[in-house]
Amino acid sequence: MLQPLRTACCFLGMWGRQREANSMYKRMPSRDYTNIVDVEDNSALVQNDQDPEASNPSWRLSFPHILVATITSFLFGYHIGVVNEPLESISLDLGFNGNTLAEGLVVSTCLGGALIGSLFSGWIADGFGRRRAFQLCALPMVIGASVSATATTLAGMLFGRLLVGIGLGVGPPVASLYVTEVSPAFIRGTYGSCIQIANCIGLMGALFIGIPVGEIAGWWRICFWVSAIPAGILALAMGFCAESPHWLYKQGRSTEAEIEFEKLLGGAHVKFAMHELSKLDRGDDTDTVKLSELFYGRHFRVVFIGSTLFALQQLSGINAVFYFSSTVFKSAGVPSDLANVFVGLANLSASVAAMVLMDKLGRKVLLLGSFFGMAVSMGFQVAGASSYVSGSGALYLSVGGMLMGQQMSKCRFLNLQCQNVNA
């Protein structure tokens, strides 16, 4: 009777290992499929170091580190919306009221700074480490927010916005990289979504804190001072967070990488994580990409498609929603404070909906649908602003198009962000 029982146990054990291997294959990047045989050959050694009762590490260990990293995305959303409601008050206090060029510069200088910061983001993250990169990006955000809050001229405001933008250009790309490198594979997609959720919360916070700006003189300065608080928290809290084990391993500091993996995953998963890291490192060595190939080589198509999608995200009209929704609502006769609350809620609800639909509908369907929805929403706003529609019709078209555009843009941006994190 023992022989049939042993045969059945062996069969069940082989079946369990096959399921585990299949799930591991699904999580592996395409460049690592060539190493599947090596993984199977060493699976027995790896399994001896794993806790058989815990197939996945606890998400609670890595979550605090992810939470601190997403402060950069919170700040990005906050600084996008911080001038939305106070822009009129800022222009009155600084003496450029009615100058649309100056108002546009106050809005866009932050994005210009982000362009500059993003050019150096990868170099800073690779040269100084992920934690130090977060701290370095927090410094110009604290200084820039202080300069903007104390500005008495347009030049001072623009200089502060430029400094903030440089920090914003460095931070979010490092956050996406950090989340990818410190999060367990089974929850990486959810953590990637947290980046965009933090962005939405930051935008909502900016819209809410800007509500009293019409009643309290100088309240717009408080709006800028508030943003220095999370930036300071980011710089301090990162001193207690784990460094990326991937970066440490690349620097030849394997012992420190094991220590960081123990903080993030638990001791039972350290050797398996180091084994996977060594496999990825060998894959990187065999798949070296030259910079020139990104522009005209074999990787040009992927780079072009990814860059174009992000460019279309910005050119689709969402910046008008972020920065000038208060102006649009006032022209339509809607109280901007109440309307901006609905903008924030639409922003957050769209992100949650996209998280749910992303894996069910697929990335391509969600992208195409959101671009089409954005085109429809812009059409509604154009119709509402035209002379052919008046009264309540113009009101519904303007407000409805604004809220719809907010939702479509967030669905699309979350999709692109999660693709970037899971790449």
C-alpha positions as CSV (number, residue, x, y, z in Angstrom):
1,M,0.0,0.0,0.0
2,L,2.9,2.4,0.5
3,Q,4.1,2.2,-3.1
4,P,0.9,3.7,-4.6
5,L,0.9,6.4,-1.9
6,R,4.5,7.3,-2.6
7,T,3.7,7.5,-6.3
8,A,0.7,9.8,-5.7
9,C,2.8,12.1,-3.4
10,C,5.6,12.3,-6.1
11,F,3.0,13.2,-8.7
12,L,1.5,15.9,-6.6
13,G,4.9,17.3,-5.7
14,M,5.9,17.4,-9.4
15,W,2.6,19.1,-10.3
16,G,3.0,21.7,-7.6
17,R,6.5,22.5,-8.7
18,Q,5.3,22.8,-12.3
19,R,2.6,25.3,-11.3
20,E,5.2,27.3,-9.3
21,A,7.5,27.3,-12.3
22,N,4.8,28.4,-14.7
23,S,3.8,31.3,-12.4
24,M,7.5,32.3,-12.2
25,Y,7.7,32.3,-16.0
26,K,4.8,34.7,-16.2
27,R,6.6,37.2,-14.0
28,M,9.9,37.0,-15.8
29,P,10.8,39.6,-18.4
30,S,11.2,38.4,-22.0
31,R,15.0,38.6,-21.9
32,D,15.1,36.0,-19.1
33,Y,13.2,33.3,-20.9
34,T,16.4,32.0,-22.2
35,N,17.5,31.3,-18.7
36,I,14.5,29.1,-17.8
37,V,16.5,25.9,-18.0
38,D,19.0,27.3,-15.5
39,V,16.3,28.3,-13.1
40,E,14.8,24.8,-13.2
41,D,18.2,23.2,-12.7
42,N,18.7,25.2,-9.6
43,S,15.1,25.1,-8.3
44,A,15.9,22.4,-5.8
45,L,18.6,24.5,-4.2
46,V,16.4,27.5,-4.1
47,Q,13.4,25.7,-2.6
48,N,15.5,24.4,0.2
49,D,16.0,28.1,1.3
50,Q,12.3,29.0,1.1
51,D,9.6,28.6,3.6
52,P,7.3,26.1,2.1
53,E,4.3,27.6,3.9
54,A,4.9,31.1,2.5
55,S,4.9,31.2,-1.3
56,N,5.0,35.0,-1.3
57,P,6.7,37.5,1.1
58,S,4.5,39.7,3.2
59,W,3.5,43.0,1.5
60,R,3.6,44.7,4.9
61,L,7.4,44.7,4.9
62,S,7.8,46.7,1.7
63,F,4.7,48.9,1.9
64,P,6.2,51.6,4.2
65,H,9.1,52.0,1.7
66,I,6.7,52.3,-1.2
67,L,4.6,54.8,0.8
68,V,7.5,57.1,1.3
69,A,8.6,56.9,-2.4
70,T,5.1,57.8,-3.6
71,I,5.4,61.2,-1.8
72,T,7.2,62.4,-5.0
73,S,4.0,61.6,-7.0
74,F,1.9,63.3,-4.4
75,L,4.0,66.4,-4.8
76,F,3.8,66.2,-8.6
77,G,0.0,66.2,-8.4
78,Y,0.0,68.9,-5.8
79,H,2.2,71.3,-7.8
80,I,0.2,70.7,-10.9
81,G,-3.0,71.9,-9.2
82,V,-1.6,74.4,-6.7
83,V,-1.9,77.4,-9.1
84,N,-5.3,76.4,-10.4
85,E,-7.5,78.3,-8.0
86,P,-5.0,80.9,-6.7
87,L,-3.8,82.0,-10.1
88,E,-6.0,85.1,-10.2
89,S,-4.9,86.1,-6.7
90,I,-1.3,85.6,-7.5
91,S,-1.6,87.8,-10.6
92,L,-3.3,90.5,-8.6
93,D,-0.7,90.5,-5.8
94,L,2.3,90.3,-8.1
95,G,1.0,92.9,-10.6
96,F,0.4,90.9,-13.8
97,N,-3.3,90.6,-13.7
98,G,-4.7,90.3,-17.2
99,N,-1.4,89.4,-18.7
100,T,-2.1,86.0,-20.2
101,L,1.5,85.4,-21.1
102,A,2.7,85.9,-17.5
103,E,-0.1,83.6,-16.2
104,G,0.9,81.0,-18.7
105,L,4.5,81.3,-17.6
106,V,3.6,80.8,-14.0
107,V,1.8,77.6,-15.0
108,S,4.3,76.2,-17.5
109,T,7.6,77.1,-15.9
110,C,7.2,74.2,-13.5
111,L,6.9,71.8,-16.5
112,G,10.0,73.4,-18.0
113,G,11.9,72.7,-14.9
114,A,10.6,69.1,-14.9
115,L,12.0,68.7,-18.4
116,I,15.4,69.7,-17.1
117,G,15.2,67.5,-14.1
118,S,14.1,64.5,-16.0
119,L,17.2,64.7,-18.2
120,F,19.4,64.1,-15.2
121,S,17.1,61.7,-13.3
122,G,18.6,58.5,-14.5
123,W,22.2,59.7,-14.1
124,I,21.5,60.8,-10.5
125,A,19.7,57.5,-9.6
126,D,22.5,55.4,-11.0
127,G,25.3,57.5,-9.7
128,F,24.1,58.3,-6.2
129,G,21.6,55.5,-5.5
130,R,17.8,55.6,-5.3
131,R,17.5,56.9,-1.7
132,R,20.0,59.7,-2.3
133,A,18.2,60.6,-5.5
134,F,14.9,61.1,-3.6
135,Q,16.7,63.3,-1.1
136,L,18.3,65.4,-3.8
137,C,15.0,65.9,-5.6
138,A,13.4,67.0,-2.3
139,L,15.9,69.8,-1.8
140,P,14.9,72.0,-4.8
141,M,11.2,71.4,-4.1
142,V,11.6,72.7,-0.5
143,I,13.6,75.7,-1.7
144,G,11.4,76.4,-4.7
145,A,8.2,76.2,-2.6
146,S,9.7,78.7,-0.1
147,V,10.8,81.1,-2.9
148,S,7.3,80.9,-4.5
149,A,5.6,81.5,-1.2
150,T,7.7,84.6,-0.4
151,A,7.8,86.0,-4.0
152,T,7.0,89.7,-4.5
153,T,7.6,89.8,-8.2
154,L,6.8,87.7,-11.2
155,A,10.5,86.8,-11.6
156,G,10.6,85.4,-8.1
157,M,7.6,83.3,-8.7
158,L,9.0,81.9,-11.9
159,F,12.3,81.1,-10.3
160,G,10.6,79.2,-7.5
161,R,8.4,77.3,-9.9
162,L,11.5,76.4,-12.0
163,L,13.2,75.0,-8.9
164,V,10.2,73.0,-7.9
165,G,9.9,71.7,-11.5
166,I,13.5,70.4,-11.4
167,G,12.8,68.4,-8.3
168,L,9.6,67.0,-9.9
169,G,11.5,66.0,-13.0
170,V,14.0,63.9,-10.9
171,G,11.6,62.4,-8.4
172,P,8.7,60.5,-10.2
173,P,11.0,58.6,-12.6
174,V,13.1,57.4,-9.7
175,A,9.9,56.5,-7.8
176,S,8.8,54.2,-10.7
177,L,12.2,52.6,-10.7
178,Y,12.3,52.2,-7.0
179,V,8.9,50.6,-6.8
180,T,9.9,48.1,-9.4
181,E,13.1,47.2,-7.6
182,V,11.9,46.9,-4.0
183,S,8.4,45.5,-4.4
184,P,7.6,41.7,-4.5
185,A,6.6,40.5,-7.9
186,F,3.1,39.4,-6.9
187,I,2.1,42.9,-5.8
188,R,4.2,45.0,-8.1
189,G,1.3,46.1,-10.3
190,T,-0.7,47.3,-7.3
191,Y,2.2,49.2,-6.0
192,G,2.7,50.8,-9.4
193,S,-0.9,51.9,-9.3
194,C,-0.2,53.5,-5.9
195,I,2.1,56.0,-7.7
196,Q,-0.8,57.4,-9.7
197,I,-3.2,57.2,-6.7
198,A,-0.7,59.4,-4.8
199,N,-0.7,61.8,-7.8
200,C,-4.5,62.1,-7.7
201,I,-4.5,62.7,-3.9
202,G,-1.9,65.4,-4.4
203,L,-4.0,67.1,-7.0
204,M,-7.1,66.8,-4.8
205,G,-5.2,68.3,-1.9
206,A,-4.1,71.3,-4.0
207,L,-7.7,71.9,-5.1
208,F,-9.1,71.6,-1.6
209,I,-6.4,73.8,0.0
210,G,-7.0,76.5,-2.6
211,I,-10.7,76.9,-1.8
212,P,-10.3,79.8,0.8
213,V,-8.0,81.8,-1.6
214,G,-10.8,84.1,-2.6
215,E,-11.8,85.0,1.0
216,I,-8.4,85.2,2.8
217,A,-5.8,87.6,1.5
218,G,-2.5,86.1,0.8
219,W,-3.8,82.5,1.1
220,W,-2.0,81.5,-2.0
221,R,1.3,81.8,-0.1
222,I,0.1,79.2,2.4
223,C,-0.7,76.9,-0.5
224,F,3.0,77.0,-1.5
225,W,4.3,76.8,2.1
226,V,2.2,73.6,2.7
227,S,4.0,71.8,-0.2
228,A,7.4,72.2,1.6
229,I,6.1,69.9,4.4
230,P,5.8,66.6,2.4
231,A,9.0,67.4,0.6
232,G,10.8,67.7,3.9
233,I,9.2,64.5,5.1
234,L,10.5,62.7,2.0
235,A,14.1,63.8,2.6
236,L,14.0,62.7,6.2
237,A,12.0,59.5,5.8
238,M,14.2,58.2,3.0
239,G,17.1,58.1,5.5
240,F,15.2,55.2,7.1
241,C,14.1,53.4,4.0
242,A,15.8,50.5,2.2
243,E,18.2,51.1,-0.6
244,S,17.4,49.3,-3.9
245,P,19.0,45.9,-3.7
246,H,19.3,46.0,-7.5
247,W,21.4,49.1,-7.3
248,L,23.6,47.7,-4.5
249,Y,24.2,44.5,-6.5
250,K,25.2,46.5,-9.5
251,Q,27.7,48.3,-7.4
252,G,29.2,45.0,-6.2
253,R,27.8,45.3,-2.7
254,S,26.1,41.9,-2.5
255,T,26.2,41.7,1.3
256,E,24.3,45.0,1.6
257,A,21.8,43.9,-1.0
258,E,21.0,40.8,1.1
259,I,20.5,43.0,4.1
260,E,18.0,45.2,2.2
261,F,16.2,42.2,0.8
262,E,15.7,41.0,4.4
263,K,14.1,44.3,5.2
264,L,11.8,44.2,2.2
265,L,11.0,40.5,1.9
266,G,11.9,38.7,5.1
267,G,14.8,36.4,5.8
268,A,13.2,33.3,4.2
269,H,13.1,34.9,0.8
270,V,16.6,36.5,0.7
271,K,18.5,33.7,-1.1
272,F,15.8,33.2,-3.7
273,A,15.7,36.9,-4.4
274,M,19.5,37.1,-4.7
275,H,19.4,34.1,-7.0
276,E,16.8,35.8,-9.3
277,L,18.9,39.0,-9.1
278,S,21.9,37.2,-10.4
279,K,19.9,35.8,-13.3
280,L,18.7,39.2,-14.2
281,D,22.2,40.6,-14.0
282,R,23.5,37.9,-16.4
283,G,20.6,38.7,-18.7
284,D,21.6,42.4,-18.6
285,D,25.2,41.5,-19.6
286,T,24.0,39.5,-22.6
287,D,21.5,42.1,-23.8
288,T,23.6,45.3,-23.7
289,V,21.9,48.2,-25.5
290,K,23.8,51.1,-27.0
291,L,22.4,54.6,-26.7
292,S,22.5,55.0,-30.5
293,E,20.1,52.0,-30.9
294,L,17.4,53.9,-29.1
295,F,17.3,56.4,-32.0
296,Y,17.7,54.3,-35.1
297,G,18.5,50.8,-34.0
298,R,16.4,47.7,-33.1
299,H,14.9,49.4,-30.1
300,F,13.8,52.6,-31.9
301,R,10.2,51.4,-32.5
302,V,9.6,50.6,-28.8
303,V,11.1,53.9,-27.7
304,F,9.1,55.8,-30.3
305,I,5.8,54.3,-29.4
306,G,6.3,54.7,-25.7
307,S,7.4,58.4,-26.1
308,T,4.6,59.2,-28.5
309,L,2.0,57.8,-26.1
310,F,3.3,60.0,-23.2
311,A,3.5,63.0,-25.6
312,L,-0.1,62.5,-26.7
313,Q,-1.1,62.3,-23.1
314,Q,0.1,65.8,-22.6
315,L,-1.1,67.2,-25.9
316,S,-4.6,65.8,-25.6
317,G,-5.8,68.8,-23.6
318,I,-5.5,67.6,-20.0
319,N,-3.2,70.4,-19.0
320,A,-6.0,72.9,-19.6
321,V,-8.1,70.8,-17.2
322,F,-5.4,70.8,-14.6
323,Y,-4.4,74.4,-14.7
324,F,-7.4,76.4,-15.9
325,S,-10.5,74.5,-14.7
326,S,-11.3,77.3,-12.3
327,T,-11.4,79.8,-15.1
328,V,-13.5,77.5,-17.3
329,F,-16.0,77.0,-14.4
330,K,-16.2,80.7,-13.6
331,S,-16.9,81.5,-17.2
332,A,-19.7,78.9,-17.2
333,G,-21.2,80.5,-14.1
334,V,-20.2,77.6,-11.8
335,P,-18.6,78.3,-8.4
336,S,-15.0,77.2,-8.9
337,D,-14.5,75.9,-5.3
338,L,-17.4,73.5,-5.6
339,A,-16.5,72.5,-9.1
340,N,-12.9,71.8,-8.2
341,V,-14.0,69.4,-5.5
342,F,-15.8,67.4,-8.2
343,V,-12.7,67.6,-10.4
344,G,-10.7,66.0,-7.6
345,L,-13.3,63.3,-7.0
346,A,-13.5,62.5,-10.8
347,N,-9.7,62.3,-10.8
348,L,-9.6,59.8,-8.0
349,S,-12.6,57.7,-9.2
350,A,-11.1,57.4,-12.7
351,S,-7.8,56.1,-11.3
352,V,-9.6,53.5,-9.2
353,A,-11.8,52.4,-12.2
354,A,-8.7,52.1,-14.4
355,M,-7.0,49.9,-11.8
356,V,-10.0,47.5,-11.9
357,L,-10.4,47.5,-15.6
358,M,-6.8,47.4,-16.7
359,D,-6.3,43.7,-16.3
360,K,-9.8,42.8,-17.5
361,L,-10.0,44.9,-20.7
362,G,-6.3,45.0,-21.5
363,R,-3.9,47.9,-22.0
364,K,-4.7,48.6,-25.7
365,V,-8.4,48.7,-25.3
366,L,-8.2,51.1,-22.3
367,L,-5.7,53.4,-24.2
368,L,-7.9,53.6,-27.3
369,G,-11.1,54.1,-25.3
370,S,-9.5,56.9,-23.1
371,F,-8.1,58.7,-26.1
372,F,-11.5,58.6,-27.8
373,G,-13.2,59.7,-24.6
374,M,-10.8,62.6,-24.3
375,A,-11.6,63.7,-27.9
376,V,-15.3,63.7,-27.1
377,S,-14.8,65.7,-23.9
378,M,-12.8,68.3,-25.7
379,G,-15.6,68.5,-28.3
380,F,-18.1,69.1,-25.5
381,Q,-16.1,72.0,-24.1
382,V,-15.6,73.6,-27.5
383,A,-19.4,73.4,-28.1
384,G,-20.1,74.8,-24.7
385,A,-17.8,77.8,-25.3
386,S,-19.3,78.5,-28.8
387,S,-21.9,81.0,-29.6
388,Y,-24.3,78.3,-30.8
389,V,-25.0,77.0,-27.4
390,S,-26.2,79.2,-24.5
391,G,-27.8,79.0,-21.1
392,S,-27.9,75.7,-19.2
393,G,-26.8,73.8,-22.3
394,A,-23.4,75.6,-22.3
395,L,-23.1,75.0,-18.6
396,Y,-23.7,71.2,-18.9
397,L,-21.4,70.9,-21.8
398,S,-18.5,72.8,-20.2
399,V,-18.7,71.2,-16.8
400,G,-19.4,67.7,-18.2
401,G,-16.6,67.9,-20.8
402,M,-14.2,69.1,-18.1
403,L,-15.1,66.2,-15.7
404,M,-15.1,63.6,-18.5
405,G,-11.7,64.8,-19.8
406,Q,-10.3,64.5,-16.3
407,Q,-11.5,60.9,-16.0
408,M,-10.3,59.9,-19.5
409,S,-6.9,61.4,-18.9
410,K,-6.4,59.6,-15.6
411,C,-7.4,56.3,-17.0
412,R,-4.9,56.7,-19.8
413,F,-2.0,58.0,-17.6
414,L,-2.5,55.2,-15.0
415,N,-2.3,52.7,-17.9
416,L,0.9,54.2,-19.2
417,Q,2.4,54.4,-15.7
418,C,1.7,50.8,-14.8
419,Q,3.2,49.7,-18.1
420,N,6.3,51.6,-17.2
421,V,6.5,50.1,-13.7
422,N,6.0,46.5,-14.9
423,A,8.3,46.8,-17.9
